[in-house]
Amino acid sequence: MRTHNTYKTLPIHFLILLVILFFVSCTQADLSQESGKEVNLTVSVSTRASSDENAIGNETTISEVFVLIYNANYILENSNELAVSGSDLNAKSWVVKEGIKHVYVIANPDEELKTRLNAEPSHNDLLTMITAPSAFDAAVGNISTNGILMTGKAENQPIDQTATSVSVSIAPRMARVDFYMRKEVNVTGIVTVKSVTVENTREAGRLFDEANSYTHADSYSVSGSLITTSGTEVTATTSSPTTDTDYTIISHNYTFANILGTTFGETDVNKLIVTLTYTEGSNVMTYTYTVYLSDNSGYTNSLSAIPDNVYQVKGTLYKEGLSLSINGTTTVTNDFTINQ
């Protein structure tokens, strides 16, 4: 009989244990959900380009901003309200729970990129996100009105009732290539630049993930060309190229990162195809030059195009056969400038 009673009471013991575990788990779940008070988080954005004398057009403009706030577990917390206009950013706040936050800011995205950002990307998707090559021309065309694509991040930010704001520094994701010319003083005819075509432009780039931003698949390193100028007359002259500093600005172009490795070929290198006419009396002659973004006449020592930098390519046209010469390479450590 004792054996029978013992086996009969076992299910009751297990039932009691299950009930206890149930209430404990519910209590833990409730505590987990209730832990951390809500905070109105504000995000301030700054850009070095705002004080940069080399910025042109609307490169300093912030027209629209996407703010993505991930918690300590990299879960997106503000999925219902990601975008805000640049003018409204200072008055905007996002309701989040206290705790560690990872804040990412994307300013002035193109229409294609907006669609993907509005789809509430996971943290990993955002870190590996690459702009679409098909949107490059439109994005560049809109810089003059909407500003250049800029991104920035502030990770591991502790947020509570006393710390309710995060500052994020953003920087352009593209590099700019400026082309200048002057002519030797004895070039007496009229020099008119008909076109400058930039070849091997990188039309796609990563928003974040600096460690891998220059090693993405070749299918995203699109080689293209973009004509940027027509009919610009070269008026600056030089009698002493080593000291004269006046140049005529011809054109500018944009490119995403083009970081060159130890082995690369001509098709990897940004280069300019310059077509100009020389008019002297009734004679009109046309010349075409290939200018590599390098410090020699070829491409073996070519420069890497790094975001948030301006590459200034300065050439001098000489009388002897109208030869175009690029005067070496110098690097200026400024926020948005590298001179070539």
URRA-V878831 format. One record per residue. N is the residue number from 1. RES is the residue in one letter. PSI is psi in degrees with one decimal (999 if undefined). BURIAL is b if it has 16 or more other C-alpha atoms within 10 Angstrom, else e. D_CENTER is the distance of its C-alpha to the mean C-alpha in Angstrom with 1 decimal. Layout:
# URRA-V878831
((N	RES	PSI	BURIAL	D_CENTER) (N	RES	PSI	BURIAL	D_CENTER))
This chain:
# URRA-V878831
((1	M	-40.7	e	81.3) (2	R	-41.2	e	79.1) (3	T	-41.2	e	77.0) (4	H	-44.8	e	76.7) (5	N	-36.8	e	75.7) (6	T	-48.4	e	73.1) (7	Y	-30.3	e	71.3) (8	K	-31.3	e	71.7) (9	T	-13.3	e	69.8) (10	L	-45.9	e	66.8) (11	P	-34.1	e	64.9) (12	I	-42.0	e	65.4) (13	H	-44.7	e	63.9) (14	F	-37.4	e	60.8) (15	L	-44.0	e	60.5) (16	I	-43.4	e	60.6) (17	L	-43.7	e	58.0) (18	L	-39.6	e	55.6) (19	V	-42.7	e	56.1) (20	I	-46.9	e	55.3) (21	L	-37.8	e	52.1) (22	F	-48.2	e	51.1) (23	F	-36.5	e	51.5) (24	V	-44.8	e	49.7) (25	S	-38.9	e	46.7) (26	C	-41.7	e	46.6) (27	T	-42.8	e	46.8) (28	Q	-41.6	e	43.9) (29	A	-42.3	e	41.8) (30	D	-41.9	e	42.7) (31	L	-39.5	e	41.9) (32	S	-41.1	e	38.5) (33	Q	-32.2	e	37.7) (34	E	-14.0	e	39.0) (35	S	138.3	e	37.5) (36	G	114.9	e	34.9) (37	K	160.7	e	35.2) (38	E	145.5	b	32.8) (39	V	140.4	b	30.5) (40	N	100.8	b	28.7) (41	L	128.5	b	25.2) (42	T	150.5	b	23.3) (43	V	123.4	b	19.6) (44	S	142.3	e	18.8) (45	V	136.0	b	15.3) (46	S	153.6	e	14.8) (47	T	134.9	b	12.4) (48	R	-27.4	e	13.4) (49	A	-18.4	b	12.7) (50	S	-23.8	e	15.6) (51	S	21.2	e	18.1) (52	D	120.4	e	16.6) (53	E	-13.8	e	19.1) (54	N	-6.7	e	16.8) (55	A	140.6	b	14.7) (56	I	164.0	e	16.1) (57	G	-131.1	e	16.8) (58	N	33.6	e	15.1) (59	E	-21.1	b	11.8) (60	T	-2.1	b	13.1) (61	T	139.4	b	14.1) (62	I	100.2	b	13.5) (63	S	-40.2	b	15.4) (64	E	141.3	b	14.8) (65	V	133.2	b	13.8) (66	F	125.9	b	14.1) (67	V	121.8	b	15.6) (68	L	118.4	b	16.6) (69	I	116.3	b	19.4) (70	Y	143.8	b	20.8) (71	N	-171.5	b	24.2) (72	A	-27.4	e	25.5) (73	N	12.2	e	26.2) (74	Y	36.5	e	22.6) (75	I	132.0	e	24.1) (76	L	122.8	b	22.2) (77	E	-25.1	b	24.3) (78	N	44.0	b	23.1) (79	S	-24.3	b	22.9) (80	N	-9.4	e	25.0) (81	E	85.3	e	22.8) (82	L	-36.6	b	19.1) (83	A	149.6	b	18.0) (84	V	146.4	b	19.1) (85	S	153.3	e	18.9) (86	G	-37.2	b	17.4) (87	S	-22.0	e	21.0) (88	D	-2.8	e	22.4) (89	L	-42.3	b	20.1) (90	N	-25.4	e	22.5) (91	A	2.3	e	25.5) (92	K	144.6	e	24.0) (93	S	156.9	e	25.0) (94	W	135.2	b	24.9) (95	V	118.8	e	28.0) (96	V	167.9	b	27.6) (97	K	151.9	b	30.0) (98	E	148.2	b	30.5) (99	G	-172.1	b	29.0) (100	I	135.0	b	25.9) (101	K	147.8	b	22.6) (102	H	114.5	b	19.0) (103	V	127.7	b	16.7) (104	Y	136.6	b	13.2) (105	V	131.8	b	11.5) (106	I	117.6	b	9.1) (107	A	139.8	b	9.5) (108	N	45.4	b	10.3) (109	P	153.3	b	9.9) (110	D	173.0	b	11.9) (111	E	-39.6	e	15.4) (112	E	-42.0	e	15.2) (113	L	-36.3	b	12.4) (114	K	-41.4	e	14.6) (115	T	-41.9	e	17.5) (116	R	-34.1	e	16.2) (117	L	-37.6	b	15.2) (118	N	-17.0	e	18.6) (119	A	10.2	e	20.3) (120	E	65.6	b	19.9) (121	P	145.8	b	18.1) (122	S	166.5	e	19.6) (123	H	-43.1	b	18.0) (124	N	-40.3	e	17.8) (125	D	-39.2	e	16.5) (126	L	-43.7	b	13.5) (127	L	-24.1	b	12.8) (128	T	7.9	b	13.2) (129	M	134.7	b	11.5) (130	I	138.0	b	10.1) (131	T	157.9	b	9.3) (132	A	127.0	e	12.6) (133	P	-33.1	b	13.4) (134	S	-18.9	e	16.0) (135	A	-1.5	e	13.8) (136	F	-52.0	b	11.9) (137	D	-43.7	e	14.7) (138	A	-40.5	e	15.2) (139	A	-43.1	b	11.6) (140	V	-40.8	b	11.9) (141	G	-25.6	e	15.4) (142	N	-3.9	b	14.7) (143	I	-38.2	b	12.6) (144	S	-20.6	e	16.0) (145	T	-38.3	e	17.1) (146	N	-9.4	b	14.5) (147	G	166.9	b	11.7) (148	I	151.2	b	8.1) (149	L	124.4	b	5.6) (150	M	147.5	b	5.2) (151	T	161.1	b	6.2) (152	G	166.0	b	9.2) (153	K	153.9	b	12.4) (154	A	105.8	b	16.1) (155	E	158.4	b	18.2) (156	N	47.7	e	22.0) (157	Q	117.7	b	22.8) (158	P	122.3	b	26.6) (159	I	128.4	b	27.5) (160	D	-164.0	b	31.1) (161	Q	-20.9	e	33.3) (162	T	-21.7	e	32.8) (163	A	96.6	e	29.1) (164	T	11.6	b	27.5) (165	S	152.5	b	24.2) (166	V	134.5	b	20.8) (167	S	133.3	e	18.5) (168	V	126.5	b	14.7) (169	S	124.8	e	12.6) (170	I	154.3	b	9.1) (171	A	152.8	b	6.8) (172	P	143.8	b	4.4) (173	R	-2.2	b	1.2) (174	M	160.2	b	4.7) (175	A	156.4	b	8.0) (176	R	141.3	b	11.1) (177	V	116.4	b	14.6) (178	D	139.3	b	17.6) (179	F	125.2	b	21.0) (180	Y	153.4	b	24.2) (181	M	156.1	b	27.8) (182	R	168.4	b	31.3) (183	K	149.0	b	34.7) (184	E	148.4	b	37.6) (185	V	-27.8	e	40.3) (186	N	6.1	e	42.8) (187	V	91.8	b	40.6) (188	T	-16.5	e	42.7) (189	G	-179.3	e	41.6) (190	I	123.4	b	38.8) (191	V	119.5	b	35.4) (192	T	122.8	b	33.2) (193	V	118.4	b	29.8) (194	K	-36.4	b	29.9) (195	S	152.0	b	26.5) (196	V	117.6	b	23.5) (197	T	126.1	b	21.9) (198	V	119.9	b	18.8) (199	E	157.3	b	19.4) (200	N	31.5	b	17.6) (201	T	135.6	b	14.3) (202	R	113.0	b	11.7) (203	E	9.3	b	11.2) (204	A	151.2	b	9.5) (205	G	162.2	b	7.1) (206	R	151.1	b	7.2) (207	L	-38.2	b	5.9) (208	F	-154.2	b	8.2) (209	D	64.7	e	11.2) (210	E	-34.0	e	10.5) (211	A	-29.9	e	14.0) (212	N	9.8	e	13.6) (213	S	-15.4	b	10.0) (214	Y	9.9	b	11.8) (215	T	19.9	b	15.0) (216	H	169.2	e	14.5) (217	A	149.4	e	17.3) (218	D	-26.9	e	18.1) (219	S	-17.2	e	18.2) (220	Y	-5.9	b	14.5) (221	S	75.7	b	14.4) (222	V	131.4	b	15.9) (223	S	128.4	b	17.7) (224	G	-176.8	e	18.1) (225	S	152.5	b	19.3) (226	L	116.1	b	18.9) (227	I	130.9	b	21.7) (228	T	-5.5	e	20.7) (229	T	155.9	e	24.0) (230	S	124.4	e	27.7) (231	G	31.0	e	30.7) (232	T	122.4	b	29.4) (233	E	134.1	b	32.3) (234	V	114.6	b	31.9) (235	T	-24.0	e	34.0) (236	A	136.6	b	33.2) (237	T	162.1	b	35.7) (238	T	139.5	b	36.5) (239	S	-16.0	e	39.8) (240	S	86.9	e	38.5) (241	P	-22.8	e	35.1) (242	T	-16.5	e	35.0) (243	T	-30.5	e	35.2) (244	D	140.4	e	34.2) (245	T	0.3	e	30.7) (246	D	133.3	e	30.7) (247	Y	156.6	b	28.5) (248	T	123.8	b	27.9) (249	I	131.6	b	24.3) (250	I	-53.4	b	24.1) (251	S	170.9	b	20.7) (252	H	152.9	b	16.9) (253	N	166.7	b	14.4) (254	Y	152.2	b	10.7) (255	T	147.0	b	9.5) (256	F	178.6	b	7.0) (257	A	136.1	b	8.3) (258	N	79.2	b	12.1) (259	I	119.0	b	13.8) (260	L	141.4	b	17.5) (261	G	-158.7	e	20.2) (262	T	-24.2	e	23.9) (263	T	120.9	e	24.8) (264	F	162.6	e	23.2) (265	G	-177.0	e	24.6) (266	E	-33.7	e	24.3) (267	T	-8.5	e	22.4) (268	D	-15.0	b	19.5) (269	V	134.1	b	19.1) (270	N	133.6	b	17.4) (271	K	157.8	b	20.5) (272	L	133.8	b	21.9) (273	I	110.8	b	25.0) (274	V	123.5	b	26.8) (275	T	127.0	b	29.9) (276	L	162.6	b	32.1) (277	T	147.8	b	35.8) (278	Y	119.4	b	38.3) (279	T	122.1	e	41.2) (280	E	108.6	e	44.4) (281	G	-125.4	e	47.4) (282	S	1.0	e	47.7) (283	N	128.9	e	45.7) (284	V	119.0	e	42.2) (285	M	143.8	e	40.4) (286	T	135.6	e	37.0) (287	Y	145.6	e	34.9) (288	T	132.7	e	31.8) (289	Y	146.8	e	29.8) (290	T	122.3	b	27.2) (291	V	112.1	b	24.9) (292	Y	144.9	b	23.0) (293	L	76.7	b	20.1) (294	S	176.2	b	22.5) (295	D	18.2	b	25.1) (296	N	-173.3	b	28.0) (297	S	-11.3	e	29.3) (298	G	-144.6	e	28.0) (299	Y	3.1	b	24.9) (300	T	-25.4	b	26.0) (301	N	37.5	e	24.4) (302	S	153.6	b	21.1) (303	L	147.0	b	18.1) (304	S	136.4	b	14.9) (305	A	115.1	b	11.8) (306	I	135.1	b	9.5) (307	P	152.7	b	6.0) (308	D	31.7	b	7.4) (309	N	150.9	b	10.5) (310	V	130.1	b	12.9) (311	Y	116.1	b	15.5) (312	Q	110.7	b	18.7) (313	V	118.1	b	21.2) (314	K	118.6	b	24.7) (315	G	150.8	b	27.7) (316	T	131.2	b	31.4) (317	L	122.8	b	33.8) (318	Y	155.6	b	37.2) (319	K	-40.8	e	40.6) (320	E	94.6	e	41.8) (321	G	14.1	e	40.9) (322	L	62.8	e	37.9) (323	S	135.8	e	35.7) (324	L	125.4	b	32.1) (325	S	133.7	b	31.1) (326	I	129.0	b	27.8) (327	N	61.2	e	28.7) (328	G	-171.3	e	27.2) (329	T	129.5	b	24.0) (330	T	147.9	e	23.5) (331	T	127.8	e	20.6) (332	V	122.1	e	20.2) (333	T	82.8	e	18.7) (334	N	168.7	e	17.3) (335	D	-39.3	b	14.2) (336	F	29.8	b	12.6) (337	T	130.9	b	15.2) (338	I	125.2	b	16.6) (339	N	138.4	b	19.7) (340	Q	999	b	21.2))
